[in-house]
């Protein structure tokens, strides 16, 4: 009898010891039965619950880049999928949604700004990407077609060429092409500080189609030829005021990378900025196939096919055919005027800036 009690005490002691060591009761009885206990499941792992990443978080995780930012969209017509952007640059390829009977009025950082159609808060490809924890949310805004027409926006495309630091200007037959850098600085300061909206080319295209609302106080800044004075004198001004601009490059002459995140490179053709047999530009001397081949070369170099500037402003129906054949949607002339709803996309007019034009001259032309 006493021996049985001692045996039970020993067994109880062993069970207690095994349990305390982490084997659990089942492990203790398995030990007594002469078989190895099953491997215990760690409590931390047993209680762990997997939380899948949101699409935006997954997009950032897959990018594996500290500068990556996932943009999510909210509001009527907003895309369901997030869009990857880089905090090292400006917004790229923001969607322009479409709803029958409505006109898209842009993206905004808050629902309140979207409801107020606040142009100062509107976000587009002229703005740097700024995120919190590598994510940002943008809100859609809409107008009616009647409101879009009533705005009566007429968009100026400014056309600059060369620049000079000499207040007296340059000499020679190209004197008029040179803008005094002091005047340019004052003009850019006016645009930067008086509430102008800077549309991207895809926004301008959608505006022409009547699918996108642009504020009446909008402007596009361009330079022809990518002259060295553009790089040396004008780009620092563009950078200082953080203004989106376009440099139309002759890619046979130079292929410099964009000198600033605020400078877009677009085509001034590859090698058509030369006179043809009749003294006019090659653009109106060559066949549509030849024009398309040249523009394809330029597009491959620049990595984009969107808009070109006609050399010397020369163009005709064959030139238009070559432009579209190469996959470009728009072309800019040197004809004076403003862009409105319904403007010919292959004959965009400009506001030419010549030597001697001050900021007051600019105000008279664009407000």
Phi, psi and omega in degrees: 000311178298322179296322179296319178298316180299321181296317181294323177297318179298316181296315179300320179297316181297315180300315180300318181296315182295318179299314181297328179282357174106002183280339182080167181298319181298322180292324180296312181293328177294324180294318180295323182285355176091014178238157183288136178292153177293152180299125181293148177269120180303139184298323181298317180288324182295329182263002184284134178242125181284134176244106182296150179288149172290163177305322179293316178296321180294321179299317179293318181297318180294327180292327179051050183218123181298341178270355182293147178216131178262121179262123174253153187240140180230155179109173182299132178078001184290139176299146181282329185271143175289162181237129181280131177228170178242132179286001178270358184213197178270164175300140180235134170056041174298137184292151173241090184291162181229136174227130180303129177083006178227163179237124181294135184244017171105176180253144184224156184284344179219160177296325180295317179295324178295319180291331182271354183052045184286106183296332180291334181265347185300137185252130176207194184289004173267358187249142174292149177281121179233123186231160171245123184053039176064025176219152175208148180243134177242148186243136183278149176227151184223151173235167173272158176304325180294319178295324180295315179294320181296330178298328176053042181293134175234111191267120175278137170253107181284136180240111174254163176234268179256169183226152179221147175269000181269114180302335180276356178082182180259164178259164177104175187289344177265014183308318183296338181287341187272126173264132176293130188297332176295319176293318180299316178301314180296321179294316180292325176298319178299314180295319185288333190249359184241022169085025177284142172263139184249095182290151170275169181293324178291328175292319179299319179299313180294326176297314179301324179284355182079017183259351183224134176275128173241140176297149179300329180269072179233154179204148175242132183254125179226156174230136177263141168088340183054049176297155181300330179292335174297313180293315189282322187252316189277317184301319176302327177290315177303316181295317184296321181268356178056056183247126177297132180218168179232130175253114177276111188258138170272101193288345173287337182269321179200154183223035182303144172295161179303128184282355182199154175293344181268003180247119175265135175268128176225168191275132167249029187079169176275300183219040178252007177274053179217157180285143175269196186297330183262012179089347176269169185298155178302334181302332179250013176246334185271165176282166179300322179295319180293318178298314180297321180296317179297315182291330175295320176299313180297317180297321178296320181292316184277341179077019180205140172235109186211300182216146174236164169248125180295129175300132182061004184078008183279132176199161175208190183295325178295320178298316178300319179298317179296322179298310181290327178298327179277359175094012177270146183262330187225158176213139184254133180264194169244013180286136183288144178153181181238154182268128177231182176298128179092357177301144177297117183293340180261014177211055182290129179279172184223168165249106184280135178253119181250169177301139177094350178283119180268182177296328177294324177296319179295317181300321179297332184268327186236355180096000000 
